[in-house]
Every structure is written in C-alpha cells, then in structure tokens.
C-alpha cells in the first residue's frame, strides 16, 4: 500500500524529530555523567568518609580538592588550586590541602606535577565513597570528618576570592 506523499512526508519529518530528540537526550546524559557538577545531598555537619590512608584527626581542617584527568572544569580551576597550594606551603592556609582523584597513581602524580601542585594527594580514590559525585569539588572538613562547607564546579572569580579569603591565615 502506497501512502500519499503528504502523509509520507509528515511521518518522515516526525521520525526525524524523534531521532534528534532521543540523540540530544542521550548526549546530554553522557555529558552530565562526564563533567557533571551536581553534588548529591551533602550538607554541613554530615560525616565524610576519609580517603584511603588519610586521617582527618591529623589536621584541624582539611580542604579536599576532587579532580580528575580530562575534566575541563578542573583544568580551568588549577590556577585557584595552585594559589591555595602556595598559601599552604607558606603556612598561610587555615586548612591542610588534600587532592583526591580517581586516576591511577602514575597518572595522578603526572597530572599534579604538570599543574604545578605539590600538595598531598590520594590517587585511585573512589569519589563516591567520600560522597563526591562530580569534579571539581571542594570539601572543607573538620578533624572529626564533619563537612563544614562545600563548593561544586568551577568557581567564578568572586567565589574563588571569597574562598581564598576565608581560608587565608
């Protein structure tokens, strides 16, 4: 049975629209999973699991910096992290800085070196185990492992300066 041209055209246009819509939804889901900035439901006072081999009690406060190789928002945030790293090395940062990343140790060390970061790091960290769902994420944690504050995603200039001012001695 042959459909009239106008009905055939309508079906073809509708099918094309549906295909494009499905592809956009799939693509959006993929991008969100790779570079998503959505923090679960972390709230101040919540207990944060310590990354493997790290003890919250060693420092009054720890600034956890979660990054991953290939994250464009992390790449754009490294100047801020270098500034914080420099403040810590000059003993002018109120918190100990700890970089966590899901990357293997060799790649993690190479990434930090290429970005000029010399701070302590814990590579091969499951970000989900420490309640981080996207990168970059910063967590300010007290000596008891309780979340004091969190920042998710790339910080704009004013938020970055406010963070530095808050953590500077």
MDAnalysis code that builds the backbone (N, CA, C; Angstrom):
import MDAnalysis as mda
import numpy as np

u = mda.Universe.empty(507, n_residues=169, atom_resindex=np.repeat(np.arange(169), 3), trajectory=True)
u.add_TopologyAttr("name", ["N", "CA", "C"] * 169)
u.add_TopologyAttr("resid", np.arange(1, 170))
u.add_TopologyAttr("resname", ["UNK", "UNK", "UNK", "UNK", "UNK", "UNK", "UNK", "UNK", "UNK", "UNK", "UNK", "UNK", "UNK", "UNK", "UNK", "UNK", "UNK", "UNK", "UNK", "UNK", "UNK", "UNK", "UNK", "UNK", "UNK", "UNK", "UNK", "UNK", "UNK", "UNK", "UNK", "UNK", "UNK", "UNK", "UNK", "UNK", "UNK", "UNK", "UNK", "UNK", "UNK", "UNK", "UNK", "UNK", "UNK", "UNK", "UNK", "UNK", "UNK", "UNK", "UNK", "UNK", "UNK", "UNK", "UNK", "UNK", "UNK", "UNK", "UNK", "UNK", "UNK", "UNK", "UNK", "UNK", "UNK", "UNK", "UNK", "UNK", "UNK", "UNK", "UNK", "UNK", "UNK", "UNK", "UNK", "UNK", "UNK", "UNK", "UNK", "UNK", "UNK", "UNK", "UNK", "UNK", "UNK", "UNK", "UNK", "UNK", "UNK", "UNK", "UNK", "UNK", "UNK", "UNK", "UNK", "UNK", "UNK", "UNK", "UNK", "UNK", "UNK", "UNK", "UNK", "UNK", "UNK", "UNK", "UNK", "UNK", "UNK", "UNK", "UNK", "UNK", "UNK", "UNK", "UNK", "UNK", "UNK", "UNK", "UNK", "UNK", "UNK", "UNK", "UNK", "UNK", "UNK", "UNK", "UNK", "UNK", "UNK", "UNK", "UNK", "UNK", "UNK", "UNK", "UNK", "UNK", "UNK", "UNK", "UNK", "UNK", "UNK", "UNK", "UNK", "UNK", "UNK", "UNK", "UNK", "UNK", "UNK", "UNK", "UNK", "UNK", "UNK", "UNK", "UNK", "UNK", "UNK", "UNK", "UNK", "UNK", "UNK", "UNK", "UNK", "UNK", "UNK", "UNK", "UNK", "UNK", "UNK"])
u.atoms.positions = np.array([
    [0.841, -1.180, 0.000],
    [0.000, 0.000, 0.000],
    [0.888, 1.245, 0.000],
    [0.600, 2.134, -0.867],
    [1.374, 3.346, -1.012],
    [0.664, 4.496, -0.315],
    [1.433, 5.205, 0.593],
    [0.858, 6.347, 1.285],
    [0.949, 7.570, 0.407],
    [-0.015, 8.435, 0.556],
    [0.089, 9.696, -0.199],
    [1.344, 10.456, 0.239],
    [1.908, 11.221, -0.649],
    [3.164, 11.916, -0.405],
    [3.100, 12.799, 0.824],
    [2.031, 13.493, 1.044],
    [1.950, 14.400, 2.185],
    [1.987, 13.619, 3.514],
    [1.359, 12.476, 3.601],
    [1.376, 11.671, 4.829],
    [2.772, 11.063, 5.008],
    [3.359, 10.599, 3.924],
    [4.722, 10.058, 3.979],
    [5.705, 11.109, 4.480],
    [5.574, 12.306, 3.964],
    [6.450, 13.400, 4.375],
    [6.276, 13.712, 5.867],
    [5.033, 13.718, 6.332],
    [4.760, 14.006, 7.738],
    [5.369, 12.932, 8.637],
    [5.249, 11.679, 8.235],
    [5.824, 10.577, 9.021],
    [7.347, 10.699, 9.052],
    [7.948, 11.006, 7.907],
    [9.402, 11.142, 7.853],
    [9.888, 12.300, 8.717],
    [9.211, 13.426, 8.674],
    [9.584, 14.579, 9.487],
    [9.432, 14.258, 10.975],
    [8.323, 13.622, 11.334],
    [8.094, 13.248, 12.736],
    [9.151, 12.273, 13.221],
    [9.502, 11.305, 12.401],
    [10.536, 10.330, 12.764],
    [11.883, 11.025, 12.959],
    [12.225, 11.925, 12.063],
    [13.490, 12.658, 12.184],
    [13.538, 13.497, 13.464],
    [12.440, 14.143, 13.785],
    [12.372, 14.941, 15.018],
    [12.554, 14.052, 16.239],
    [11.916, 12.897, 16.244],
    [12.047, 11.969, 17.368],
    [13.487, 11.459, 17.502],
    [14.110, 11.147, 16.395],
    [15.504, 10.668, 16.423],
    [16.421, 11.750, 16.984],
    [16.260, 12.972, 16.529],
    [17.090, 14.074, 17.020],
    [16.864, 14.293, 18.512],
    [15.618, 14.238, 18.961],
    [15.301, 14.418, 20.379],
    [15.969, 13.346, 21.228],
    [15.873, 12.100, 20.798],
    [16.483, 10.991, 21.543],
    [18.003, 11.160, 21.589],
    [18.618, 11.529, 20.480],
    [20.064, 11.736, 20.454],
    [20.493, 12.879, 21.372],
    [19.721, 13.960, 21.425],
    [20.032, 15.063, 22.326],
    [19.929, 14.626, 23.784],
    [18.925, 13.836, 24.113],
    [18.784, 13.336, 25.481],
    [19.937, 12.416, 25.860],
    [20.305, 11.539, 24.973],
    [21.431, 10.626, 25.235],
    [22.725, 11.424, 25.375],
    [22.953, 12.364, 24.485],
    [24.162, 13.190, 24.543],
    [24.221, 14.021, 25.816],
    [23.110, 14.602, 26.210],
    [23.059, 15.390, 27.441],
    [23.347, 14.543, 28.663],
    [22.820, 13.337, 28.694],
    [23.071, 12.426, 29.810],
    [24.543, 12.052, 29.862],
    [25.146, 11.803, 28.721],
    [26.566, 11.453, 28.658],
    [27.427, 12.609, 29.175],
    [27.173, 13.806, 28.698],
    [27.962, 14.967, 29.114],
    [27.795, 15.191, 30.618],
    [26.592, 15.092, 31.111],
    [26.337, 15.290, 32.541],
    [27.100, 14.270, 33.365],
    [27.170, 13.034, 32.915],
    [27.881, 12.000, 33.674],
    [29.396, 12.206, 33.642],
    [29.921, 12.825, 32.589],
    [31.371, 13.019, 32.463],
    [31.867, 14.259, 33.192],
    [31.112, 15.334, 33.163],
    [31.581, 16.577, 33.755],
    [30.542, 17.179, 34.689],
    [29.637, 16.382, 35.163],
    [28.564, 16.894, 35.996],
    [29.067, 17.585, 37.239],
    [28.394, 18.626, 37.634],
    [28.763, 19.375, 38.826],
    [27.768, 19.136, 39.941],
    [26.888, 18.213, 39.779],
    [25.821, 18.070, 40.746],
    [26.291, 17.316, 41.970],
    [26.261, 17.997, 43.090],
    [26.605, 17.381, 44.353],
    [25.344, 16.725, 44.857],
    [25.471, 15.540, 45.379],
    [24.316, 14.835, 45.902],
    [23.555, 15.684, 46.883],
    [23.435, 15.229, 48.088],
    [22.707, 15.991, 49.081],
    [23.598, 16.242, 50.290],
    [24.823, 16.635, 50.060],
    [25.737, 16.933, 51.155],
    [25.286, 18.181, 51.886],
    [25.359, 18.106, 53.203],
    [25.008, 19.278, 53.990],
    [25.991, 19.412, 55.144],
    [26.210, 20.649, 55.599],
    [27.146, 20.863, 56.700],
    [26.818, 19.967, 57.896],
    [27.870, 19.441, 58.507],
    [27.709, 18.547, 59.647],
    [27.694, 17.076, 59.273],
    [27.527, 16.803, 57.996],
    [27.483, 15.408, 57.537],
    [28.867, 14.776, 57.650],
    [28.896, 13.509, 58.047],
    [30.150, 12.765, 58.182],
    [30.649, 12.379, 56.795],
    [31.927, 12.667, 56.533],
    [32.561, 12.341, 55.254],
    [33.578, 11.235, 55.501],
    [33.520, 10.181, 54.717],
    [34.495, 9.103, 54.835],
    [35.867, 9.619, 54.428],
    [36.882, 9.263, 55.201],
    [38.249, 9.687, 54.870],
    [38.757, 8.884, 53.679],
    [39.465, 9.548, 52.763],
    [40.082, 8.812, 51.656],
    [41.071, 7.791, 52.215],
    [41.310, 6.745, 51.474],
    [42.196, 5.658, 51.895],
    [43.539, 6.189, 52.405],
    [43.882, 5.811, 53.629],
    [45.173, 6.174, 54.191],
    [45.243, 7.567, 54.799],
    [44.132, 8.296, 54.829],
    [44.143, 9.652, 55.378],
    [43.376, 9.674, 56.689],
    [43.862, 10.445, 57.647],
    [43.216, 10.563, 58.948],
    [42.821, 12.021, 59.170],
    [41.522, 12.276, 59.283],
    [41.033, 13.633, 59.486],
    [41.655, 14.264, 60.736],
    [41.945, 13.451, 61.754],
    [42.447, 13.969, 63.032],
    [43.843, 14.593, 62.936],
    [44.544, 14.388, 61.846],
    [45.899, 14.936, 61.708],
    [45.925, 16.450, 61.530],
    [44.788, 17.042, 61.166],
    [44.721, 18.481, 60.925],
    [43.384, 19.015, 61.439],
    [43.367, 20.240, 61.971],
    [42.096, 20.806, 62.446],
    [41.053, 20.901, 61.323],
    [41.518, 21.238, 60.119],
    [40.635, 21.306, 58.954],
    [41.393, 20.791, 57.739],
    [40.652, 20.142, 56.854],
    [41.224, 19.659, 55.595],
    [40.375, 20.183, 54.446],
    [41.043, 20.744, 53.454],
    [40.357, 21.152, 52.234],
    [40.573, 20.043, 51.215],
    [39.530, 19.277, 50.953],
    [39.597, 18.191, 49.983],
    [39.301, 18.784, 48.607],
    [40.207, 18.555, 47.678],
    [40.056, 19.049, 46.306],
    [39.928, 17.826, 45.410],
    [38.748, 17.619, 44.855],
    [38.497, 16.459, 43.991],
    [38.595, 16.872, 42.531],
    [39.520, 16.226, 41.821],
    [39.728, 16.492, 40.401],
    [39.854, 15.164, 39.665],
    [39.795, 15.232, 38.351],
    [40.028, 14.044, 37.536],
    [40.660, 14.467, 36.227],
    [41.443, 13.557, 35.683],
    [42.089, 13.801, 34.407],
    [41.019, 13.942, 33.323],
    [41.175, 14.930, 32.462],
    [40.242, 15.123, 31.360],
    [39.045, 15.990, 31.695],
    [38.925, 16.468, 32.923],
    [37.807, 17.327, 33.326],
    [38.150, 18.776, 32.958],
    [37.398, 19.340, 32.036],
    [37.699, 20.698, 31.561],
    [37.510, 21.736, 32.663],
    [36.540, 21.512, 33.556],
    [36.318, 22.464, 34.646],
    [37.457, 22.389, 35.667],
    [38.025, 21.194, 35.819],
    [39.207, 21.038, 36.688],
    [40.370, 21.809, 36.083],
    [40.568, 21.653, 34.789],
    [41.659, 22.345, 34.098],
    [41.583, 23.850, 34.336],
    [40.390, 24.383, 34.252],
    [40.221, 25.822, 34.423],
    [40.317, 26.251, 35.887],
    [40.261, 25.292, 36.811],
    [40.326, 25.597, 38.243],
    [41.730, 25.469, 38.821],
    [42.670, 24.909, 38.075],
    [44.021, 24.707, 38.606],
    [44.714, 25.990, 39.058],
    [44.520, 27.144, 38.406],
    [45.151, 28.362, 38.948],
    [44.731, 28.644, 40.399],
    [43.466, 28.432, 40.717],
    [42.997, 28.597, 42.094],
    [43.671, 27.587, 43.012],
    [43.771, 26.339, 42.572],
    [44.384, 25.302, 43.401],
    [45.867, 25.575, 43.620],
    [46.547, 26.118, 42.597],
    [47.956, 26.485, 42.761],
    [48.097, 27.600, 43.799],
    [47.171, 28.536, 43.785],
    [47.199, 29.628, 44.758],
    [47.019, 29.076, 46.172],
    [46.060, 28.176, 46.352],
    [45.824, 27.560, 47.662],
    [47.036, 26.724, 48.091],
    [47.612, 26.000, 47.154],
    [48.797, 25.176, 47.419],
    [49.949, 26.066, 47.901],
    [50.152, 27.196, 47.239],
    [51.197, 28.129, 47.634],
    [50.959, 28.695, 49.028],
    [49.715, 29.022, 49.342],
    [49.392, 29.527, 50.676],
    [49.684, 28.472, 51.745],
    [49.368, 27.224, 51.446],
    [49.634, 26.165, 52.417],
    [51.144, 26.013, 52.644],
    [51.909, 26.039, 51.573],
    [53.359, 25.887, 51.698],
    [53.996, 27.056, 52.441],
    [53.351, 28.214, 52.410],
    [53.835, 29.377, 53.156],
    [53.219, 29.439, 54.556],
    [52.520, 28.375, 54.955],
    [51.836, 28.304, 56.259],
    [50.828, 29.426, 56.429],
    [50.186, 29.795, 55.338],
    [49.180, 30.862, 55.390],
    [47.785, 30.353, 55.043],
    [47.597, 29.038, 55.071],
    [46.287, 28.453, 54.788],
    [45.780, 27.802, 56.075],
    [44.545, 28.085, 56.442],
    [43.967, 27.563, 57.683],
    [43.727, 26.058, 57.623],
    [43.641, 25.508, 56.442],
    [43.324, 24.087, 56.281],
    [44.464, 23.379, 55.556],
    [44.591, 22.082, 55.819],
    [45.536, 21.258, 55.057],
    [44.862, 20.909, 53.732],
    [45.570, 21.048, 52.640],
    [45.004, 20.768, 51.319],
    [45.304, 19.322, 50.929],
    [44.279, 18.617, 50.504],
    [44.400, 17.219, 50.099],
    [43.696, 17.035, 48.761],
    [44.436, 16.629, 47.749],
    [43.848, 16.390, 46.430],
    [43.475, 14.913, 46.321],
    [42.236, 14.646, 45.943],
    [41.792, 13.277, 45.699],
    [41.373, 13.174, 44.241],
    [41.630, 12.002, 43.668],
    [41.285, 11.809, 42.261],
    [41.088, 10.322, 41.991],
    [40.226, 9.996, 41.040],
    [40.012, 8.588, 40.712],
    [41.107, 8.001, 39.822],
    [42.012, 8.845, 39.349],
    [43.060, 8.393, 38.430],
    [44.066, 7.491, 39.143],
    [44.714, 6.614, 38.383],
    [45.723, 5.725, 38.978],
    [46.907, 6.564, 39.457],
    [47.730, 6.011, 40.380],
    [48.814, 6.796, 40.986],
    [49.771, 7.451, 39.986],
    [50.193, 6.728, 38.949],
    [51.141, 7.304, 37.995],
    [50.522, 8.483, 37.250],
    [49.307, 8.308, 36.746],
    [48.639, 9.397, 36.030],
    [48.300, 10.554, 36.960],
    [47.903, 10.226, 38.190],
    [47.584, 11.271, 39.160],
    [48.790, 12.120, 39.492],
    [49.933, 11.477, 39.725],
    [51.159, 12.207, 40.040],
    [51.584, 13.076, 38.858],
    [51.472, 12.531, 37.655],
    [51.841, 13.293, 36.455],
    [50.920, 14.501, 36.281],
    [49.636, 14.301, 36.545],
    [48.669, 15.398, 36.423],
    [49.011, 16.512, 37.398],
    [49.243, 16.175, 38.659],
    [49.560, 17.200, 39.659],
    [50.861, 17.917, 39.327],
    [51.852, 17.155, 38.897],
    [53.140, 17.764, 38.534],
    [52.970, 18.722, 37.358],
    [52.208, 18.298, 36.351],
    [52.007, 19.159, 35.178],
    [51.259, 20.440, 35.531],
    [50.477, 20.399, 36.612],
    [49.724, 21.575, 37.032],
    [50.452, 22.383, 38.103],
    [51.649, 21.933, 38.489],
    [52.440, 22.671, 39.465],
    [51.941, 22.529, 40.892],
    [51.236, 21.450, 41.196],
    [50.734, 21.218, 42.552],
    [51.656, 20.256, 43.289],
    [52.045, 20.640, 44.489],
    [52.950, 19.804, 45.276],
    [52.294, 19.316, 46.564],
    [51.021, 19.548, 46.717],
    [50.305, 19.185, 47.932],
    [50.105, 17.677, 48.045],
    [49.711, 17.224, 49.215],
    [49.444, 15.806, 49.432],
    [48.284, 15.368, 48.539],
    [48.375, 14.141, 48.025],
    [47.287, 13.634, 47.179],
    [47.021, 12.170, 47.491],
    [45.799, 11.774, 47.193],
    [45.399, 10.373, 47.321],
    [44.798, 9.969, 45.980],
    [45.634, 9.396, 45.097],
    [45.103, 8.941, 43.810],
    [44.292, 7.657, 43.987],
    [43.651, 7.250, 42.927],
    [42.899, 5.998, 42.920],
    [41.795, 5.997, 43.980],
    [41.218, 7.173, 44.220],
    [40.162, 7.333, 45.222],
    [38.805, 7.182, 44.564],
    [37.955, 6.387, 45.180],
    [36.570, 6.319, 44.728],
    [35.865, 7.569, 45.248],
    [35.538, 8.475, 44.344],
    [34.915, 9.727, 44.768],
    [33.558, 9.486, 45.421],
    [32.858, 8.477, 44.961],
    [31.548, 8.170, 45.559],
    [31.671, 7.770, 47.023],
    [32.772, 7.079, 47.362],
    [32.960, 6.659, 48.751],
    [33.124, 7.850, 49.687],
    [33.616, 8.958, 49.171],
    [33.727, 10.147, 50.007],
    [32.633, 11.159, 49.660],
    [31.571, 10.652, 49.063],
    [30.334, 11.398, 48.793],
    [30.490, 12.538, 47.801],
    [31.387, 12.357, 46.838],
    [31.570, 13.346, 45.779],
    [31.049, 12.748, 44.481],
    [30.168, 13.496, 43.801],
    [29.562, 12.949, 42.598],
    [30.037, 13.613, 41.315],
    [30.809, 14.678, 41.409],
    [31.279, 15.345, 40.205],
    [32.553, 16.111, 40.498],
    [33.271, 16.456, 39.460],
    [34.502, 17.221, 39.628],
    [34.416, 18.496, 38.808],
    [35.065, 19.531, 39.250],
    [35.790, 19.662, 40.502],
    [34.845, 19.904, 41.676],
    [35.249, 19.421, 42.835],
    [34.514, 19.642, 44.076],
    [35.512, 19.930, 45.185],
    [35.170, 20.856, 46.035],
    [35.984, 21.169, 47.208],
    [35.140, 20.916, 48.456],
    [35.723, 20.246, 49.424],
    [35.056, 19.997, 50.702],
    [35.947, 20.507, 51.815],
    [35.414, 21.297, 52.705],
    [36.137, 21.709, 53.898],
    [35.627, 20.828, 55.030],
    [36.543, 20.025, 55.592],
    [36.170, 19.001, 56.572],
    [36.932, 19.258, 57.868],
    [36.258, 19.076, 59.005],
    [36.939, 19.278, 60.292],
    [37.675, 18.018, 60.735],
    [38.340, 18.085, 61.890],
    [39.168, 16.978, 62.379],
    [38.355, 15.732, 62.738],
    [37.045, 15.877, 62.841],
    [36.181, 14.730, 63.135],
    [35.537, 14.157, 61.879],
    [35.922, 14.685, 60.717],
    [35.370, 14.185, 59.459],
    [34.003, 14.753, 59.126],
    [33.642, 15.854, 59.760],
    [32.347, 16.503, 59.505],
    [32.512, 17.605, 58.469],
    [31.583, 17.637, 57.523],
    [31.618, 18.650, 56.472],
    [31.286, 20.021, 57.048],
    [32.167, 20.979, 56.792],
    [31.917, 22.355, 57.200],
    [31.289, 23.151, 56.062],
    [31.818, 22.946, 54.848],
    [31.332, 23.680, 53.684],
    [31.753, 22.945, 52.417],
    [31.009, 23.148, 51.331],
    [31.383, 22.526, 50.055],
    [31.185, 23.515, 48.916],
    [31.987, 23.331, 47.880],
    [31.909, 24.125, 46.658],
    [31.943, 23.132, 45.498],
    [31.032, 23.274, 44.570],
    [30.925, 22.327, 43.472],
    [31.081, 23.054, 42.142],
    [31.909, 22.476, 41.274],
    [32.094, 23.038, 39.944],
    [33.173, 24.112, 39.919],
    [33.330, 24.694, 38.765],
    [34.304, 25.760, 38.579],
    [33.787, 27.010, 39.284],
    [34.602, 27.593, 40.148],
    [34.183, 28.786, 40.871],
    [34.474, 30.028, 40.045],
    [33.512, 30.955, 40.013],
    [33.788, 32.209, 39.320],
    [34.781, 33.017, 40.161],
    [35.274, 34.102, 39.609],
    [36.346, 34.869, 40.259],
    [35.953, 35.345, 41.654],
    [34.736, 35.812, 41.826],
    [34.346, 36.336, 43.139],
    [34.243, 35.213, 44.175],
    [33.723, 34.053, 43.786],
    [33.640, 32.922, 44.725],
    [35.030, 32.385, 45.052],
    [35.907, 32.370, 44.059],
    [37.278, 31.899, 44.282],
    [37.993, 32.822, 45.269],
    [37.845, 34.132, 45.096],
    [38.491, 35.083, 46.009],
    [37.890, 34.985, 47.408],
    [36.586, 34.777, 47.503],
    [35.939, 34.610, 48.811],
    [36.471, 33.354, 49.509],
    [36.674, 32.288, 48.748],
    [37.227, 31.049, 49.305],
    [38.638, 31.280, 49.818],
    [39.467, 31.931, 49.036],
    [40.849, 32.215, 49.440],
    [40.850, 33.085, 50.702],
    [40.013, 34.115, 50.729],
    [39.947, 34.998, 51.895],
    [39.498, 34.228, 53.139],
    [38.558, 33.326, 52.967],
    [38.056, 32.532, 54.090],
    [39.126, 31.595, 54.655],
    [39.962, 31.049, 53.785],
    [40.953, 30.057, 54.218],
    [42.325, 30.642, 54.527],
    [42.535, 31.903, 54.210],
    [43.844, 32.540, 54.439],
    [44.005, 32.850, 55.932],
    [45.235, 32.611, 56.426],
    [45.548, 32.963, 57.840],
    [45.812, 34.437, 57.954],
])
